[in-house]
Amino acid sequence: MVEENPILEHITELNPEAIVLDGLDDAIVGVGHSKDLEPRLIYSISKIILTLMERDKMTRLEAIEFYDYNIADGYFGKHGPIFLELPNNN
């Protein structure tokens, strides 16, 4: 049985229109708030890369290229996710 991510439950209450990226629940690290925008999900870039490598058997370079082209360059609208980059791959 797959456990529901508590952050997903929380964002559904705060902003039911928030965009959720398929298959990347493990990369969700929080909810972003801003005065002018509805709450949105925050995804860890390094966790996205790791998920792509483990789940889809991509090399690190393939995963980074996939992320850059298919996720980071995507337009998700005003309810789209925020992508968090931490120094030192944390």
Secondary structure, 3 states (H helix, E strand, C coil): CCCCCHHHHHHHHHCCCCCCCCCCHHHEEEEEEECCEEEEEEEEHHHHHHHHHHHHCCCHHHHHHHHHHHHHCCCCHHHCCEEECCHHHC
